[in-house]
Amino acid sequence: MAERTEADQQEKQRVESTIDAEVAAIEDDDIEGYLAVLAEDALFLPPGLPSMGGEELRASLREFLEQWRVEWLGFRHDETEISGELAFHRFSYSWRLEPKSGGQLQVAHGKGLHILRRCDDGNWRIAREVRNDRPTPNTI
């Protein structure tokens, strides 16, 4: 693989900053911040559920943040590559989910992939997200 230029490194950092904003918005219970990093046509493929996009996705994310308090136990940028107006970002995570209505805490560990698109305003936004959970923790 060719060595990255300084401009390439800066663009990679911009992509990862978009993901960092997603991670922070989830933990901060900030639905507007979360939705702001999504492309208009974002499509998510969550574990155990059908794919969802559009208003169905936005309603699902709102419901998730209304019902759960999220604490990240670890989040790692495993790989980020950019090709033109698209980027992919592979990640690993561990999080603790606490039901806001009370109840048993849940811990999930997993890995996933984002596809991001550079939008007309120059910002990177998440166009696709697929992730899966597994019973054992990642090495983060």
N, C-alpha and C positions, 0 to 999 in steps of 0.2 A: 504494500500500500504506500502511496506517495506521502511524503512528509507534509504535514499541515502547515499552511502559512499562518501568519499572525491574523490575517483577515478571516481565515477558516476557523481558527480558534475562537475569535470573537463571535462569529456566527453560531458556532457550537454552544458557546456560553449563552447566547440569546435564546436558543432552543431550550436549553436546560433551565434557564430562568423562567420560561413559560411553565415548565413542569413544576418548578419550585413554587410558583404562584398557585398552581392547582393544589399541590400538597398543603401549602399554608392555608388556603381558603377552606379546604376540607377540615383541617384541625381547628381553624378559627370559627367554624360554623358560619362561613360567609358565602351564602348561596350566590349573591351577585358577583363576588370575586371569582367564584368557581365558573359561573356561566360566561364571564368575560373572557376566559381563556379558551373557550370552545369556538370552533368554526360554526357558521350558520348551519351547515349540513352534517354536523358531528354525528357519528354513529358509534355506539358502545356495544361491545359483546361481553357482558358480564358473566361470571361463572354460574352455570346452572339456570340461566334465564335466556329468553330469546333476545336477539339483537334489538336495539332500540335507538331511535333518532328523533329529531324534531321535538315537538311539544311533549311527546311521550317520554323522551329522555330527560328533558328539563323538569317535568313533573316528578319523575322518578328520583332525580338528584335532589330536588327540594324535599321530597318525602324522606329520603335517606337522612339528610341533615336535620330534619325535624325530629326524627325518631332516634338517632344515634349520636353519641358524643365520641369523637375519634381521637385517639392518641397514637401518634406514630411511634413505634418502637424502633424503627429503622427504615430508611429509604435510601436506595443506592441507584445512581445513574450507571448502568452497566455498559452501555454502548450508545453512541449518538453518531449518526451519519447524515450528511446533507447531500442532496443531488438536485440542483436547480431550485425549484420552488417547493420541493418536498423534503421532509426529513423523517427519519425514524429514530425512535428512542426506546431502547430496551432497558427495563428496570426490574429491581427486586424490592420487596417491601415486607414489613411486619407491622401490624397495627392491632390495637386493642379497641374494641367497640363496646361502649357502655350504653344500654338502653336508657333513654332519657326518662322513661316512665318507670324505671326501676327494673330490677331483674338481674339475671346472670350476665357477667362480662363474657365477651367472646374475644378470642385472639385468633388472628388469621395471618398466614405467611403466604407469600406468592411471588409471582413474576408476571411481567406483562410487556406489552409493546404499544407504543403510541406512534401514530403517523401524524405529522404536523404539516400544515401548509402555510407558506408565507402569504399573507393577505395583502390586499391593495394598499393598506396603510403601512406595510413593511413589517408588521408584527407577525410572529409565529402563533398559530392557534391550533388546538388539537382537533384533528379531523376524524381520527379513529382511535379507539382504545380497546384492546383486548387484554384480559388478565385471567389468571387462574389462581386458585388457592390450593395450598397443600398442607397436610397435617404437621409437617416438621418445619422448624424455622430455617430461613436462609442464613447463610453466613454473611452478616452485614457488619 
